[in-house]
Amino acid sequence: GKQVETERLDSMMVKTPKGGMYFSKGSKYWYYDRFMNTLIAWDIYHALGDKEKTQAIADWILLERDFNGWGNTIRDAQVITRLYREGINADQNTVVSVNGKEINAFPFEAEFDEVPSVRVIKGKAYVDLSESRYNSNPPIFKDVFDISSRMFQGEKEVNELERAKSLTLEVEINATSEVNYVMLEIPIPSGCGYSEKEWKNKRDNYLESKRSHRKDKVFIYCEKLPKGKSVFKVGIEARHAGKFTLNPVKVEDMYAPSINGNNKVEKVQIKD
C-alpha cells in the first residue's frame, strides 16, 4: 500500500522523563487537545505496526489516569478500547519482586544498603532507584528542570541586599516536559527570614497545591508542573549583615527522585 508520511505527526511529539510520549498542538478544546491528538497518533502508529511508539503512548496514557479516570466518559471509553486492543489491562493487579519478596501494594518505598534485585512479575510498574548523599558543591543539573533564581527589592533586581528591607526571591523553572507531583525545595539565604507578606500569602500561583515553611527553606508542592517556564516567588527579609551562602534550588519528581534538577551555590551579601 501507500507509504504513510509521519513527519508532521512526529513534529508534535513530546517525550516525557519517564519514557512516555504524547502529541500536542496547543488546542484548548477537549476534543482536539493533546489527549485526543495522542489517541489519534496511537491509532496511526498501531496501524503502522510501530510497537515502540504505541508502548510509549500507552505508558503516558496510564500515568494520566487519576481518581476520576481520564476526565470524562468519552475519554475513558476511548482509552479502554485501545488498551485492550494492545493487550494491556489497566486494572490488572501488579506484582513486583524485590529481593525475592513479592510486593502488591503501591506506592512502595524502601531503603537498601546495596542495589536491590527488582523484577516485575505481573502487570506494569515504574521502578525508580535513587541515591541520596551530601554534596557541599553540587554541579548544575538541568536535564529536565533548568532552574534560575533572582532577588528583587521592589521592581529592581539586586545582588547586594540591605538589612531590614523586604525582598522577593524569584525562582524560574523551565521544564523540558510536563511532570506530575513535583516538589520544589527553595532555600532562603542565611541572614534572612520570611517577610510578613510571605506568611500571609500561602500560595503564589495556581500551580501550587501547598507551601511548607522551614527555618532555612520553603517546600512548594505542585500536582502538575507544565512544560515550559513557571515562576515562583518567596517573600523574605534581610535581617543580619554579612556574607552568606545561598544553597541551590532543587526540583524533583516526588515519586521518581531521579528526575530532578538544581542550580548552583551562590553567595549573598547583606549590608547595614
C-alpha positions in Angstrom: 0.0 0.0 0.0 0.8 3.7 0.0 3.6 4.7 2.4 2.3 6.9 5.3 4.3 10.0 6.0 4.6 10.8 9.7 7.0 13.8 9.7 4.3 16.3 10.7 3.0 14.0 13.4 6.5 13.4 14.7 7.0 17.2 15.0 4.1 17.3 17.5 5.7 14.5 19.6 6.8 15.3 23.2 8.8 12.7 25.2 8.4 12.6 29.0 11.2 11.9 31.5 9.5 8.5 32.4 9.7 7.2 28.9 6.1 8.2 27.8 5.1 10.1 24.8 2.2 12.5 23.9 1.3 14.7 20.9 0.5 18.4 21.4 -0.8 21.1 19.1 -1.8 23.6 21.7 -5.6 23.5 21.3 -7.8 24.4 24.3 -10.8 22.3 23.1 -11.1 19.0 24.9 -12.0 17.1 21.7 -8.9 18.4 20.0 -6.4 18.8 22.8 -3.2 16.9 23.3 -5.0 14.0 24.9 -7.3 13.4 21.9 -4.4 14.1 19.5 -2.4 11.4 21.3 -5.2 8.9 20.9 -5.3 9.6 17.1 -1.5 9.2 16.9 -1.8 6.0 18.8 -4.2 4.6 16.1 -1.8 5.7 13.4 1.3 4.1 14.9 -0.7 1.0 15.7 -1.8 0.7 12.1 1.9 1.1 11.1 3.0 -1.6 13.5 5.3 0.8 15.4 5.3 -1.0 18.8 7.9 1.2 20.4 5.8 4.3 19.9 2.5 2.6 20.8 4.1 1.3 24.1 5.4 4.8 24.9 2.0 6.3 24.3 0.3 3.7 26.5 2.8 4.5 29.3 1.9 8.2 29.2 -1.9 7.4 29.0 -1.7 5.1 32.1 0.1 7.8 34.1 -2.6 10.4 33.2 -5.3 8.4 34.9 -6.4 9.8 38.3 -9.2 9.2 40.8 -11.7 10.5 38.1 -10.3 8.2 35.3 -9.3 10.1 32.3 -11.5 13.1 32.7 -14.9 12.0 31.2 -16.8 9.0 30.0 -15.9 9.6 26.3 -12.2 9.6 27.1 -12.5 6.6 29.4 -14.2 4.6 26.7 -11.6 5.7 24.0 -8.7 4.7 26.2 -10.0 1.4 27.5 -10.8 0.3 23.9 -7.2 1.0 22.8 -5.6 -0.6 25.9 -7.4 -3.8 25.3 -6.5 -3.7 21.7 -2.9 -3.5 22.8 -3.4 -6.3 25.3 -3.0 -4.0 28.3 -5.4 -4.3 31.2 -5.2 -1.1 33.2 -7.0 -2.7 36.2 -4.7 -5.7 36.3 -3.1 -6.2 39.7 0.6 -5.6 39.7 3.1 -7.8 41.5 6.8 -6.9 41.8 9.5 -9.0 43.4 12.1 -7.0 45.4 15.0 -9.2 46.6 12.7 -12.2 46.4 9.8 -10.6 48.3 6.6 -10.1 46.4 5.0 -6.6 46.6 1.4 -5.9 45.6 0.6 -2.7 47.5 1.7 0.6 45.9 3.3 3.0 46.1 6.1 1.1 47.7 9.3 2.7 49.1 12.3 1.2 50.8 15.9 1.8 51.6 18.7 -0.6 50.8 22.4 -0.8 51.5 23.1 -2.3 48.1 21.3 -2.1 44.7 18.3 -4.5 45.1 17.1 -7.2 42.7 13.8 -6.0 41.2 11.5 -8.0 38.8 8.0 -7.2 37.6 6.1 -10.5 37.9 2.7 -9.3 36.8 1.2 -6.1 35.3 3.1 -2.8 34.8 5.3 -0.9 37.3 7.5 2.1 37.3 10.6 1.5 39.3 12.9 4.3 40.3 16.2 3.8 42.1 18.0 6.9 43.5 20.9 7.6 45.9 20.9 10.4 48.5 24.2 11.9 49.7 25.6 15.2 50.9 27.4 17.3 48.3 28.8 20.6 49.6 29.2 22.0 46.0 26.8 20.2 43.6 27.1 20.7 39.9 24.3 22.3 38.0 21.9 19.6 36.7 19.3 20.7 34.2 18.3 17.7 32.0 14.6 18.1 32.9 14.4 21.3 35.0 16.5 24.3 34.1 16.5 26.5 37.2 17.5 30.1 37.8 16.9 32.5 40.7 16.9 36.2 41.2 16.2 38.7 44.0 14.2 41.9 43.8 13.7 44.8 46.1 10.6 46.4 44.7 10.9 46.1 41.0 14.7 46.3 41.0 16.9 43.2 40.7 19.6 43.3 43.3 22.8 41.4 44.0 23.6 43.1 47.4 20.8 43.2 50.0 20.0 45.9 52.5 19.3 44.9 56.1 15.7 45.3 57.4 14.4 45.5 53.8 11.8 43.2 52.3 12.7 41.3 49.2 11.3 38.8 46.7 13.2 35.7 45.9 12.1 34.7 42.4 12.7 31.2 41.1 12.2 30.4 37.4 11.9 26.8 36.2 12.0 25.8 32.6 10.8 22.2 32.3 11.5 20.1 29.2 8.3 18.2 29.7 5.2 18.2 32.0 5.9 16.4 35.3 3.3 15.3 37.8 3.7 15.5 41.6 6.7 17.8 41.8 8.4 19.2 45.0 10.4 22.4 44.9 13.0 23.0 47.7 13.8 26.7 47.8 16.4 27.7 50.4 16.5 31.2 51.8 19.8 32.9 52.4 21.4 32.7 55.8 20.8 36.1 57.4 17.3 36.3 56.1 13.9 35.3 57.3 10.4 35.3 55.8 8.6 38.6 55.3 5.2 39.3 56.8 3.7 39.1 53.2 5.1 35.6 52.8 3.3 34.4 56.0 0.0 35.8 54.8 0.4 34.6 51.2 0.4 30.8 51.4 0.2 30.2 47.7 1.9 32.3 45.0 0.1 31.0 41.9 -2.4 28.4 40.6 0.3 25.7 40.1 0.9 25.3 43.8 -1.0 22.7 45.9 0.7 23.6 49.2 3.6 25.5 50.8 5.5 24.3 53.8 7.9 26.7 55.5 11.0 25.6 57.4 13.5 27.9 59.1 16.0 27.7 56.2 13.9 26.7 53.2 10.4 26.6 51.8 8.9 23.5 50.1 6.4 24.0 47.3 4.3 21.1 46.1 2.7 21.0 42.6 0.3 18.3 41.4 1.3 19.2 37.9 4.3 21.3 36.6 3.7 22.1 32.9 6.3 22.1 30.2 8.0 25.4 29.7 8.5 28.3 32.1 7.0 28.6 35.6 7.8 31.3 38.1 7.5 31.0 41.9 8.1 33.8 44.4 9.0 33.8 48.1 8.9 36.9 50.3 11.9 37.3 52.5 13.5 40.0 54.7 17.2 40.7 55.2 17.9 40.7 59.0 21.6 40.3 59.6 24.6 41.9 57.9 27.4 39.8 56.5 28.3 37.4 53.7 26.2 34.3 53.4 25.6 31.2 51.2 22.5 30.6 49.2 22.1 26.9 48.6 20.8 25.6 45.3 17.1 25.4 44.5 16.2 21.8 43.9 13.2 20.4 42.0 12.3 16.7 41.9 9.5 14.3 41.0 8.3 13.1 44.4 7.6 9.5 43.1 10.7 9.3 40.9 13.5 11.3 42.7 16.0 10.6 39.9 14.0 13.0 37.8 15.4 16.2 39.3 17.3 19.4 38.8 19.2 22.1 40.7 21.0 25.3 40.1 24.4 26.4 41.6 25.5 27.5 45.0 25.6 31.3 45.3 27.0 33.9 47.7 24.8 36.7 49.2 26.0 39.9 50.9 23.7 41.9 53.3 24.8 45.4 54.1 23.8 47.6 57.0 
